[in-house]
Amino acid sequence: MISINNLSYYIGDRPLYDDASLFIGPKDRIGLIGLNGTGKSTLLKMITGEDQPTAGEINMSNDTTIGFLNQDLLSYLTDDSILHVAMQAFAETMKIQKQIDEVLHEMETNYRDELVDKLAKLQERFETNDGYTMQAKAEEILEGIGFSTQDLQRPLKEFSGGWRMRVMLAKLLLEKPSLLMLDEPTNHLDLPSIQWLENYLQSYDGACIIVSHDRRFLNASINKIVEVSAYQLNMYAGNYDFYLEEKELRNEIQQNAFENQQQKIRQAERFVERFKAKASKAKQAQSRAKMLDKMERIEAVADEAAAVDFKFKFKVKSGRHVVKMENISKSYGDLNILSHANAHIERGDKIAFIGANGKGKSTALRIVAETESFQGTLQKGHNVTTAFYAQHQLEALNIQNEILEELKQAGSGKTDQELRGVLGCFLFTDDEVFKKIKVLSGGEKSRVALAKTLITESNFLMLDEPTNHLDMMSVSILVQALQQFEGTFLLVSHDRDFISKVANKIWWIEDHEIKEYPGTYEEWEWWYNREQEKKKSSPQPQNSEKKEKAKVAVEKPRHDDTQKQLEKEIAQLEGKIEALESEVTKLETELSKPEVFGDAAKMEKTTNRYQSKKAELETLNATWEQLVEKIG
C-alpha cells in the first residue's frame, strides 16, 4: 500500500533518517516507537506530504486515503456542535441530504415529475451511502470515547483541547481511511475510552500507525513494531512485548558478531604490524591491510537502557498519617463532584487515582494539594512536605533558563555535579544540560519538570498525568524513580502498565465518594470486573419494585370482573417486560463486541434491532404504569 524507499531527512547537518526503508501493508497495525526527537512525528508528516524528505521517496497507491490525528488539530475551533463536526466525515452523504431537502422544499410549491425522479435518485444514493445510519454511527463513536448524549449538541469551542482532540479522533474513525495515523492518542483519553479504542482498532478494516508510550495499549492494538533507531526504521513482527524479546535476541547476536569481528580485526592488525617490514611476509601483510580497509564494520550494540542511580533524600520523614479528608464536598454549579467524601493517606502509600474523565480525579488531586477550594476538612499530617506536578508546570518553566539553571532554582541545594547526575537519569547528558528551555520539545519539558519535582526532597508527591508526552524510555525512568521513592505519592494516570508497576493502592470516584482498593492495579481490575459481573447477574431492582408495587395493588380487595382483568393484564405485561429486558441486555452486549461495531452491516442490523426492542420496552413500561394506576 505504501512503500518508503531509501528515505533520508536532515535538519541542518543532523540526520533523522539516513537511507531508511519500510513497507506498510493494507492490514498492518504498526506501533511506531523511539526516543523523543528521533523523528516519529516527522515520519508521519512526510507520509501525509506535509514535510518533504531530503532524499528518497514515499510511494502509495492512488486509492490510499490517510487520516492523521496530531497535536495541530487542537487549534481547530467552531460554533458547530461536536456531532456536526464528527459527521463531517460523511461530507458527500451530507451533501446529498442537503440536495434532498432542497428538492422536497421545491416540491411543496412546484410538484413536477422530473423532481420526483430526481428525489428518487438522490434517495437511492443516500441509502447506498448508509445515510440513514450515519448519525447513529457518529453518536455511538462519540459516546464510545467518553461524550455523554447531552454533550453531542454542544459547540466544539466549549470543550477543552483534550476533548476537542477526541472529536477529531471520532471524525477520523468515521472516515475510515485506508491508513489511520494516531500520534499519542491516549494522551487525550481516559481509561474506559482507551479500552474502547483498543477494541475498535483490533477490528479496524485498514492499516494503522500509532505513536504511543502506553505499553498495554500498544500490546492490545498493534501487530507490528517499527523502531526508529540509528536513523533507520527497524521492523519487528509482533506486539510490544514481542519486540522487547526479539530486540534482546537481535542485540545479543549483533554484539557477538561485533566482538568476533573485533577479535579478527585485532589479529589482522597485529599480523600487519608484525610482518609489514619483513620481505617474506610483506605481500601477505599488504593483503591483510587491504582486507581491513574493505571490511564492512559491525556496530557495537548501543546501550539504550537508562538507570536512575540517585537516591531520594528527605529533609524530614513524615508522620504515619499523611492526609485525612473528612466530609469533603465539591461541585461546579449543578455538577456535583464529591459529596461528603472521606479518604485517608498513610506514610508509604503509593496511590493511583483512576477512572473516566469528568469524574473529578484531577479536582480531588488539587484538593489534596490545597490548590482547589472545597467544603469539609483536610488535615495534613506531622512533617508532611509536598511537591505537586501537573501539566501546567511545563508552562511554569522559565523558557530563558538553561536546563541546569532551572534545576538549580528548585532549591534542593544539590551541587552542579549532583544535578547533572539527575539530568543524566532523565536523558540530558553532556552539553545538553545547557540547552534553553524554550528550544525543548513537549516531552523534554516534561522530563525537566518531573526532575524538578523529584529533587525537591518532599516526602509526599502529587502527580497529575506524569507520563503524558514521555517516550517509552522516559516512562521507564519515571517508573524506576517512583519504585525507589521511599515516601508517599498520589498520582492520576490512565497508563495501566505504568500504574501496575508503581501503585500499591487504587482510588476511584463512585457515587461522588472516593473509593479505595488496597492492592495493585491487576488485583483491583480482577476484583472490579468480578463485582460488575455480579451486578449484571443479580435481579434488576426496577423489576422488583414493579412486582412489589403491583403485588400491593392486586392484594387490595376487589370484587368486580374489571379488577380481575386488570390483574391478569399486569401479570402478562410483567412477563413480556422481563423477556424484553433480557433481549435488550443481550443486544447491548452484542453492540459492545468488536466484531459487531467493526462491521458496518452487522452494526446497522444490531442497532436497528436494539432500538426497536428498546422502543417496545418503553411502550410496555408506560402501559404497565397506566394499569397499575387504575388498579391502585
C-alpha positions as CSV (number, residue, x, y, z in Angstrom):
1,M,0.0,0.0,0.0
2,I,2.8,2.5,1.0
3,S,6.4,2.0,0.1
4,I,9.2,4.1,1.8
5,N,12.4,3.7,-0.1
6,N,15.9,5.0,0.8
7,L,14.5,7.8,2.9
8,S,16.8,10.5,4.3
9,Y,15.8,13.6,6.3
10,Y,18.3,16.1,7.6
11,I,17.8,19.1,10.0
12,G,20.9,21.1,9.0
13,D,23.7,18.6,9.1
14,R,21.9,16.4,11.7
15,P,20.2,13.3,10.3
16,L,16.9,12.0,11.5
17,Y,16.8,9.3,8.8
18,D,19.6,8.0,6.5
19,D,18.7,5.7,3.7
20,A,15.7,4.2,5.6
21,S,13.1,1.9,4.0
22,L,9.7,0.5,5.1
23,F,6.7,-1.1,3.5
24,I,3.2,-0.6,5.0
25,G,0.7,-3.3,4.1
26,P,-3.1,-2.8,3.9
27,K,-3.8,-4.6,7.2
28,D,-0.7,-3.6,9.1
29,R,-1.3,-2.1,12.6
30,I,2.1,-0.6,13.4
31,G,3.4,0.8,16.7
32,L,6.0,3.4,15.9
33,I,8.4,3.8,18.8
34,G,11.7,5.5,19.5
35,L,13.2,8.2,21.8
36,N,11.8,11.7,21.7
37,G,13.5,13.7,19.0
38,T,14.3,10.7,16.7
39,G,11.7,11.7,14.1
40,K,8.5,9.7,14.7
41,S,6.1,12.7,14.1
42,T,8.3,13.9,11.2
43,L,7.9,10.5,9.5
44,L,4.1,10.8,9.8
45,K,4.2,14.3,8.3
46,M,6.3,13.0,5.4
47,I,3.8,10.3,4.7
48,T,1.0,13.0,4.5
49,G,3.2,15.2,2.3
50,E,3.3,18.0,4.9
51,D,7.1,17.6,5.1
52,Q,9.4,16.6,2.2
53,P,12.3,14.1,2.6
54,T,15.9,15.3,1.9
55,A,16.3,12.2,-0.3
56,G,14.4,9.0,-1.2
57,E,10.7,8.6,-2.0
58,I,7.4,7.6,-0.5
59,N,5.0,5.9,-2.9
60,M,1.4,4.9,-2.4
61,S,-1.4,3.5,-4.4
62,N,-3.9,6.0,-5.9
63,D,-6.8,4.8,-3.8
64,T,-4.9,5.2,-0.5
65,T,-6.6,7.6,1.9
66,I,-4.9,8.9,5.0
67,G,-6.3,10.1,8.3
68,F,-3.8,11.8,10.7
69,L,-4.5,12.7,14.4
70,N,-1.9,15.1,15.6
71,Q,-1.4,18.0,18.0
72,D,-2.1,20.6,15.3
73,L,-5.8,19.7,15.4
74,L,-6.1,21.2,18.9
75,S,-6.3,24.7,17.4
76,Y,-9.5,23.9,15.4
77,L,-12.5,25.8,16.8
78,T,-16.0,26.2,15.6
79,D,-19.6,27.1,16.8
80,D,-20.8,23.8,15.2
81,S,-21.9,21.0,17.6
82,I,-19.5,18.2,18.1
83,L,-22.0,15.8,16.5
84,H,-22.0,18.0,13.4
85,V,-18.1,18.2,13.4
86,A,-17.9,14.4,13.6
87,M,-20.4,13.9,10.9
88,Q,-18.2,16.0,8.5
89,A,-16.7,12.6,7.9
90,F,-19.8,11.9,5.7
91,A,-19.3,15.1,3.7
92,E,-20.5,13.6,0.4
93,T,-23.6,11.9,2.0
94,M,-24.5,15.1,3.9
95,K,-24.3,17.0,0.6
96,I,-26.8,14.5,-0.9
97,Q,-29.0,15.1,2.2
98,K,-28.9,18.8,1.6
99,Q,-29.9,18.3,-2.1
100,I,-32.8,16.1,-0.9
101,D,-34.0,18.8,1.5
102,E,-33.9,21.4,-1.4
103,V,-35.9,19.1,-3.7
104,L,-38.5,18.5,-1.1
105,H,-38.8,22.2,-0.3
106,E,-39.2,22.9,-4.0
107,M,-41.9,20.2,-4.4
108,E,-44.0,21.9,-1.8
109,T,-44.8,24.7,-4.3
110,N,-43.8,23.2,-7.6
111,Y,-44.6,19.5,-7.9
112,R,-43.2,18.0,-11.1
113,D,-42.4,14.5,-12.4
114,E,-38.8,15.4,-13.0
115,L,-38.4,16.5,-9.4
116,V,-39.9,13.1,-8.3
117,D,-37.3,11.3,-10.4
118,K,-34.5,13.5,-9.1
119,L,-35.7,12.8,-5.5
120,A,-35.8,9.1,-6.1
121,K,-32.2,9.0,-7.4
122,L,-30.9,11.1,-4.6
123,Q,-32.6,9.0,-2.0
124,E,-31.2,5.8,-3.6
125,R,-27.6,7.3,-3.5
126,F,-28.3,8.4,0.1
127,E,-29.3,4.9,1.1
128,T,-26.4,3.3,-0.7
129,N,-24.1,5.6,1.3
130,D,-25.7,4.4,4.6
131,G,-27.1,7.9,5.1
132,Y,-29.9,6.7,7.3
133,T,-27.4,5.3,9.9
134,M,-24.6,7.9,9.7
135,Q,-25.9,9.9,12.7
136,A,-26.3,6.8,14.8
137,K,-22.7,5.8,13.9
138,A,-21.4,9.2,14.8
139,E,-23.3,9.2,18.1
140,E,-22.0,5.7,19.0
141,I,-18.4,6.6,18.4
142,L,-18.6,9.9,20.3
143,E,-20.2,8.2,23.2
144,G,-17.6,5.4,23.0
145,I,-14.8,7.8,23.5
146,G,-16.4,9.4,26.5
147,F,-19.0,12.0,25.5
148,S,-22.4,12.0,27.1
149,T,-25.6,12.1,25.0
150,Q,-26.2,15.6,26.3
151,D,-22.8,16.7,25.1
152,L,-23.4,15.9,21.4
153,Q,-25.3,19.2,20.6
154,R,-22.8,21.4,22.5
155,P,-20.5,23.6,20.3
156,L,-17.0,22.3,19.8
157,K,-15.5,25.6,21.0
158,E,-16.9,25.0,24.6
159,F,-14.6,22.0,25.1
160,S,-11.0,21.9,26.3
161,G,-8.2,20.9,24.0
162,G,-8.2,17.3,25.0
163,W,-11.9,16.8,24.4
164,R,-11.7,18.7,21.1
165,M,-9.0,16.2,20.1
166,R,-11.5,13.4,20.9
167,V,-14.0,14.9,18.5
168,M,-11.3,14.9,15.7
169,L,-10.5,11.3,16.6
170,A,-14.2,10.4,16.2
171,K,-14.3,12.1,12.8
172,L,-11.2,10.2,11.6
173,L,-12.7,6.9,12.8
174,L,-15.9,7.6,10.9
175,E,-14.0,8.5,7.8
176,K,-12.3,5.0,7.9
177,P,-9.2,6.0,5.9
178,S,-7.1,3.2,4.4
179,L,-4.2,4.4,6.7
180,L,-5.1,5.8,10.1
181,M,-2.2,7.6,11.8
182,L,-2.5,8.4,15.5
183,D,0.1,10.5,17.3
184,E,-0.1,9.8,21.1
185,P,-4.0,9.3,21.1
186,T,-4.0,8.1,24.7
187,N,-2.8,11.5,26.0
188,H,-6.4,12.7,25.4
189,L,-8.4,9.7,26.5
190,D,-9.4,8.3,29.9
191,L,-9.2,4.6,30.8
192,P,-12.7,3.5,29.6
193,S,-12.1,5.4,26.3
194,I,-8.7,3.8,25.8
195,Q,-10.2,0.3,26.3
196,W,-13.0,1.2,23.8
197,L,-10.4,2.4,21.2
198,E,-8.3,-0.8,21.7
199,N,-11.3,-2.9,20.8
200,Y,-12.2,-0.7,17.9
201,L,-8.7,-0.9,16.4
202,Q,-8.5,-4.6,16.7
203,S,-11.1,-5.0,14.0
204,Y,-10.3,-1.8,12.0
205,D,-10.6,-2.5,8.3
206,G,-7.4,-0.8,7.2
207,A,-3.8,0.0,8.2
208,C,-2.8,1.9,11.4
209,I,0.4,3.6,12.6
210,I,0.2,4.5,16.3
211,V,2.8,6.6,18.2
212,S,2.2,5.9,21.9
213,H,4.1,5.5,25.2
214,D,1.3,3.3,26.6
215,R,2.7,-0.2,26.5
216,R,-0.6,-2.1,27.3
217,F,-2.4,0.0,24.7
218,L,0.2,-1.0,22.0
219,N,0.1,-4.6,23.0
220,A,-3.7,-4.7,22.5
221,S,-3.8,-2.6,19.3
222,I,-0.9,-3.5,17.0
223,N,0.6,-6.4,15.2
224,K,4.0,-4.9,14.3
225,I,6.6,-2.6,15.8
226,V,8.7,-0.2,13.8
227,E,11.5,1.3,15.9
228,V,13.2,4.5,14.9
229,S,16.8,3.9,15.9
230,A,20.3,4.8,14.4
231,Y,18.5,6.8,11.6
232,Q,16.7,3.6,10.4
233,L,13.2,2.1,10.5
234,N,13.6,-1.4,12.1
235,M,10.6,-3.7,11.7
236,Y,9.6,-6.3,14.3
237,A,6.6,-8.7,13.6
238,G,4.6,-8.7,16.8
239,N,3.4,-6.6,19.7
240,Y,5.5,-4.5,22.0
241,D,6.3,-7.4,24.4
242,F,7.5,-9.5,21.4
243,Y,9.6,-6.5,20.3
244,L,11.4,-6.4,23.6
245,E,12.2,-10.1,23.5
246,E,13.2,-10.1,19.8
247,K,15.3,-6.9,20.2
248,E,17.2,-8.5,23.1
249,L,17.9,-11.6,20.9
250,R,19.0,-9.4,17.9
251,N,21.2,-7.3,20.2
252,E,22.8,-10.5,21.5
253,I,23.5,-11.7,18.0
254,Q,24.8,-8.4,16.9
255,Q,27.1,-8.0,20.0
256,N,28.5,-11.5,19.5
257,A,29.2,-10.7,15.8
258,F,30.8,-7.4,16.8
259,E,33.1,-9.0,19.3
260,N,34.1,-11.8,16.9
261,Q,34.8,-9.2,14.2
262,Q,36.8,-7.1,16.6
263,Q,38.9,-10.1,17.5
264,K,39.6,-10.8,13.8
265,I,40.5,-7.1,13.3
266,R,42.9,-7.2,16.2
267,Q,44.6,-10.4,14.9
268,A,44.9,-8.9,11.4
269,E,46.3,-5.6,12.7
270,R,48.9,-7.5,14.8
271,F,49.9,-9.5,11.7
272,V,50.2,-6.4,9.6
273,E,52.2,-4.6,12.3
274,R,54.5,-7.6,12.8
275,F,55.3,-8.5,9.2
276,K,54.9,-5.3,7.2
277,A,58.6,-4.7,7.2
278,K,59.6,-8.4,6.6
279,A,60.2,-9.1,2.9
280,S,59.0,-12.7,3.0
281,K,55.7,-11.7,4.6
282,A,55.2,-8.1,3.2
283,K,52.8,-9.3,0.5
284,Q,50.6,-11.1,3.0
285,A,50.7,-8.1,5.3
286,Q,49.5,-5.8,2.5
287,S,46.7,-8.2,1.6
288,R,45.5,-8.2,5.3
289,A,45.7,-4.4,5.4
290,K,43.5,-4.2,2.2
291,M,41.1,-6.7,3.7
292,L,40.8,-4.4,6.8
293,D,40.1,-1.4,4.7
294,K,37.4,-3.1,2.7
295,M,35.7,-4.8,5.7
296,E,32.2,-3.7,6.5
297,R,32.3,-2.9,10.2
298,I,29.7,-4.3,12.5
299,E,28.5,-1.7,15.0
300,A,28.6,-2.4,18.7
301,V,25.1,-2.5,20.4
302,A,24.3,0.9,21.8
303,D,23.3,0.9,25.4
304,E,19.9,2.5,25.4
305,A,19.0,1.5,28.9
306,A,18.9,4.4,31.3
307,A,19.0,3.8,35.0
308,V,18.1,6.0,37.9
309,D,21.2,6.0,40.1
310,F,20.4,8.7,42.6
311,K,18.8,8.2,46.0
312,F,15.9,10.4,47.2
313,K,16.6,12.2,50.4
314,F,14.0,13.8,52.6
315,K,14.6,16.9,54.7
316,V,12.3,15.2,57.2
317,K,10.3,12.0,57.4
318,S,6.6,12.4,57.6
319,G,4.4,11.1,60.4
320,R,2.3,8.0,59.9
321,H,-0.8,9.9,58.8
322,V,-0.1,12.0,55.7
323,V,-3.6,13.3,54.8
324,K,-7.0,13.0,56.3
325,M,-10.0,14.1,54.3
326,E,-13.4,14.2,56.0
327,N,-16.8,15.2,54.6
328,I,-15.2,16.7,51.5
329,S,-17.8,18.2,49.1
330,K,-17.0,19.9,45.8
331,S,-19.3,21.0,42.9
332,Y,-19.2,23.3,39.9
333,G,-22.7,24.8,39.7
334,D,-25.0,21.8,39.1
335,L,-22.1,19.4,38.5
336,N,-21.5,17.5,41.8
337,I,-18.0,16.0,42.0
338,L,-17.7,15.0,45.7
339,S,-20.3,14.7,48.4
340,H,-19.2,14.2,52.0
341,A,-16.3,12.1,50.8
342,N,-13.7,10.6,53.2
343,A,-10.2,9.4,52.4
344,H,-7.0,8.7,54.3
345,I,-3.4,8.6,53.1
346,E,-0.8,7.0,55.2
347,R,3.0,7.1,55.0
348,G,4.3,4.7,52.3
349,D,1.0,4.7,50.3
350,K,1.6,4.6,46.5
351,I,-1.8,5.5,45.3
352,A,-3.0,5.6,41.7
353,F,-6.2,7.6,41.1
354,I,-8.0,6.1,38.1
355,G,-11.3,6.3,36.2
356,A,-13.2,8.2,33.5
357,N,-12.6,11.8,32.7
358,G,-15.1,14.2,34.2
359,K,-15.5,12.1,37.4
360,G,-13.2,14.5,39.4
361,K,-9.8,12.8,39.7
362,S,-7.8,15.9,39.0
363,T,-10.1,18.0,41.0
364,A,-9.7,15.7,44.0
365,L,-5.9,15.8,43.5
366,R,-5.9,19.6,43.5
367,I,-8.0,19.5,46.7
368,V,-5.3,17.3,48.3
369,A,-2.7,19.8,47.1
370,E,-4.8,22.6,48.5
371,T,-4.9,24.5,45.3
372,E,-8.7,24.0,44.9
373,S,-11.5,25.3,47.1
374,F,-13.8,22.8,48.8
375,Q,-16.1,22.2,51.7
376,G,-15.1,19.9,54.5
377,T,-11.9,19.2,56.5
378,L,-8.5,18.3,55.1
379,Q,-5.7,17.8,57.6
380,K,-2.0,17.3,56.6
381,G,0.0,15.1,59.0
382,H,3.1,15.9,61.0
383,N,6.2,16.9,59.0
384,V,4.5,16.4,55.6
385,T,6.3,18.2,52.8
386,T,4.7,18.3,49.4
387,A,5.5,18.7,45.7
388,F,2.8,18.9,43.0
389,Y,3.4,18.1,39.3
390,A,0.7,18.8,36.7
391,Q,0.8,19.8,33.0
392,H,0.7,23.5,33.9
393,Q,4.2,23.0,35.5
394,L,5.5,22.9,31.9
395,E,4.3,26.4,31.3
396,A,5.8,27.5,34.7
397,L,9.3,26.7,33.5
398,N,11.4,29.8,32.7
399,I,11.9,29.5,29.0
400,Q,15.0,31.7,29.1
401,N,16.8,29.4,31.6
402,E,19.1,26.7,30.7
403,I,18.1,23.2,31.9
404,L,20.8,23.1,34.6
405,E,19.9,26.6,35.8
406,E,16.2,25.6,36.0
407,L,17.0,22.7,38.3
408,K,19.2,24.9,40.5
409,Q,16.2,27.2,41.1
410,A,14.2,24.2,42.5
411,G,16.0,24.9,45.8
412,S,17.2,21.4,46.5
413,G,20.7,22.6,47.5
414,K,22.4,20.0,45.2
415,T,25.7,20.7,43.6
416,D,26.1,21.1,39.8
417,Q,27.6,17.6,39.6
418,E,24.7,16.1,41.5
419,L,22.2,17.9,39.3
420,R,24.0,16.8,36.2
421,G,23.7,13.3,37.5
422,V,20.0,13.7,38.0
423,L,19.6,15.2,34.5
424,G,21.6,12.3,33.1
425,C,19.0,9.9,34.5
426,F,16.4,12.0,32.6
427,L,18.4,11.6,29.3
428,F,20.0,15.0,29.4
429,T,23.8,14.4,29.0
430,D,26.9,16.4,28.4
431,D,26.3,19.8,26.9
432,E,22.5,19.1,26.6
433,V,22.2,20.5,30.2
434,F,22.9,23.9,28.8
435,K,20.1,23.9,26.3
436,K,17.5,26.7,26.7
437,I,14.1,25.6,28.0
438,K,12.5,27.4,25.0
439,V,14.0,25.1,22.4
440,L,12.8,21.9,24.2
441,S,10.1,19.6,22.9
442,G,7.0,18.9,25.0
443,G,8.4,15.6,26.1
444,E,11.8,17.2,27.1
445,K,10.0,19.9,29.1
446,S,8.0,17.2,30.9
447,R,11.3,15.5,31.8
448,V,12.7,18.7,33.2
449,A,9.5,19.5,35.2
450,L,9.5,15.9,36.6
451,A,13.2,16.2,37.5
452,K,12.4,19.4,39.4
453,T,9.5,17.7,41.3
454,L,11.6,14.7,42.2
455,I,14.6,16.6,43.6
456,T,12.6,18.8,46.0
457,E,13.2,16.4,48.8
458,S,9.5,16.3,49.5
459,N,8.1,13.3,51.3
460,F,4.7,13.5,49.6
461,L,4.4,13.8,45.8
462,M,1.2,14.6,43.9
463,L,1.5,13.8,40.1
464,D,-1.2,14.6,37.5
465,E,-0.8,12.5,34.3
466,P,3.0,12.4,34.6
467,T,3.5,10.1,31.6
468,N,1.9,12.3,29.1
469,H,4.3,13.4,26.3
470,L,7.0,11.0,27.5
471,D,8.6,8.3,25.4
472,M,9.0,4.7,26.5
473,M,12.4,5.2,28.0
474,S,11.4,8.3,29.9
475,V,8.4,6.4,31.3
476,S,10.8,3.6,32.3
477,I,13.0,6.1,34.1
478,L,10.0,7.6,36.0
479,V,8.9,4.0,37.0
480,Q,12.4,3.4,38.4
481,A,12.4,6.7,40.2
482,L,9.0,6.1,41.9
483,Q,9.9,2.5,42.8
484,Q,13.0,3.8,44.6
485,F,11.0,6.6,46.3
486,E,10.5,5.8,50.0
487,G,8.0,8.5,50.7
488,T,4.3,8.7,49.8
489,F,2.7,9.7,46.5
490,L,-0.8,10.1,44.9
491,L,-0.9,10.2,41.1
492,V,-3.6,10.4,38.4
493,S,-2.9,8.3,35.4
494,H,-4.6,6.3,32.6
495,D,-1.4,4.3,31.7
496,R,-2.2,0.8,33.1
497,D,1.3,-0.6,32.6
498,F,2.8,2.4,34.5
499,I,0.2,2.1,37.3
500,S,0.7,-1.6,37.7
501,K,4.5,-1.0,38.3
502,V,4.3,1.7,40.9
503,A,1.0,1.6,42.8
504,N,0.1,-0.4,45.9
505,K,-3.4,1.2,46.3
506,I,-6.1,2.2,43.8
507,W,-8.5,5.1,44.2
508,W,-11.5,5.9,42.1
509,I,-14.7,8.1,42.4
510,E,-18.1,6.4,42.5
511,D,-21.4,7.9,43.7
512,H,-19.5,11.1,44.5
513,E,-17.3,9.3,47.0
514,I,-13.6,8.3,46.9
515,K,-13.4,4.5,46.9
516,E,-10.2,2.6,47.8
517,Y,-8.8,-0.8,46.9
518,P,-5.8,-1.9,49.0
519,G,-3.8,-3.7,46.3
520,T,-2.2,-3.5,42.9
521,Y,-3.9,-2.5,39.6
522,E,-4.1,-6.1,38.4
523,E,-5.7,-7.2,41.7
524,W,-8.2,-4.2,41.5
525,E,-9.0,-5.0,37.9
526,W,-9.8,-8.6,38.7
527,W,-11.9,-7.6,41.7
528,Y,-13.8,-4.8,39.9
529,N,-14.6,-7.0,36.9
530,R,-15.9,-9.7,39.2
531,E,-18.1,-7.1,41.1
532,Q,-19.5,-5.8,37.7
533,E,-20.4,-9.4,36.7
534,K,-22.2,-9.9,40.0
535,K,-24.3,-6.8,39.4
536,K,-25.2,-7.9,35.9
537,S,-26.3,-11.3,37.1
538,S,-28.3,-10.0,40.0
539,P,-32.1,-9.2,39.6
540,Q,-32.8,-5.7,38.4
541,P,-34.2,-3.6,41.3
542,Q,-36.6,-1.9,38.9
543,N,-38.4,-5.2,38.2
544,S,-38.5,-6.0,42.0
545,E,-40.1,-2.6,42.7
546,K,-42.6,-3.1,39.9
547,K,-43.6,-6.5,41.2
548,E,-43.9,-5.3,44.8
549,K,-46.0,-2.3,43.7
550,A,-48.2,-4.5,41.6
551,K,-48.5,-7.1,44.4
552,V,-49.7,-4.4,46.8
553,A,-52.2,-3.2,44.3
554,V,-53.6,-6.6,43.5
555,E,-53.8,-7.6,47.2
556,K,-56.4,-4.9,47.8
557,P,-59.9,-6.4,48.0
558,R,-61.7,-6.1,44.6
559,H,-64.9,-7.9,43.6
560,D,-65.6,-7.0,40.1
561,D,-64.5,-8.6,36.8
562,T,-62.7,-5.4,35.6
563,Q,-60.4,-5.7,38.6
564,K,-59.5,-9.3,37.7
565,Q,-59.0,-8.5,34.1
566,L,-56.5,-5.7,35.1
567,E,-54.6,-8.1,37.3
568,K,-54.4,-10.6,34.5
569,E,-53.1,-7.9,32.1
570,I,-50.5,-6.7,34.6
571,A,-49.2,-10.2,35.1
572,Q,-48.9,-10.8,31.3
573,L,-47.2,-7.5,30.9
574,E,-44.6,-8.2,33.6
575,G,-43.7,-11.4,31.8
576,K,-43.2,-9.6,28.5
577,I,-41.2,-6.8,30.1
578,E,-38.8,-9.3,31.7
579,A,-38.3,-11.1,28.4
580,L,-37.7,-7.8,26.6
581,E,-35.3,-6.5,29.2
582,S,-33.3,-9.7,28.8
583,E,-33.3,-9.2,25.0
584,V,-32.2,-5.6,25.3
585,T,-29.3,-6.6,27.7
586,K,-28.1,-9.2,25.2
587,L,-28.2,-6.7,22.4
588,E,-26.2,-4.2,24.4
589,T,-23.6,-6.8,24.9
590,E,-23.6,-7.5,21.2
591,L,-23.1,-3.8,20.4
592,S,-20.0,-3.7,22.6
593,K,-18.3,-6.6,20.7
594,P,-15.5,-5.6,18.2
595,E,-16.8,-8.0,15.6
596,V,-20.1,-6.1,15.6
597,F,-19.2,-2.4,15.8
598,G,-16.3,-3.1,13.4
599,D,-18.6,-4.4,10.8
600,A,-20.9,-1.7,9.3
601,A,-23.6,-4.2,8.2
602,K,-23.7,-6.1,11.5
603,M,-23.7,-2.8,13.4
604,E,-26.6,-1.4,11.5
605,K,-28.7,-4.6,11.8
606,T,-27.9,-5.0,15.6
607,T,-28.6,-1.2,16.2
608,N,-31.9,-1.4,14.4
609,R,-33.0,-4.4,16.5
610,Y,-31.8,-2.8,19.7
611,Q,-33.7,0.5,19.0
612,S,-36.8,-1.5,18.1
613,K,-36.7,-3.6,21.3
614,K,-35.9,-0.5,23.4
615,A,-38.9,1.4,21.9
616,E,-41.2,-1.7,22.5
617,L,-39.9,-1.9,26.1
618,E,-40.7,1.8,26.8
619,T,-44.2,1.3,25.4
620,L,-44.8,-1.7,27.6
621,N,-43.5,0.1,30.7
622,A,-45.8,3.0,30.0
623,T,-48.8,0.7,29.6
624,W,-47.8,-1.1,32.9
625,E,-47.7,2.2,34.8
626,Q,-51.2,3.1,33.5
627,L,-52.6,-0.3,34.5
628,V,-51.1,-0.1,38.0
629,E,-52.6,3.4,38.4
630,K,-56.0,2.1,37.5
631,I,-55.8,-0.9,39.8
632,G,-54.5,1.3,42.7
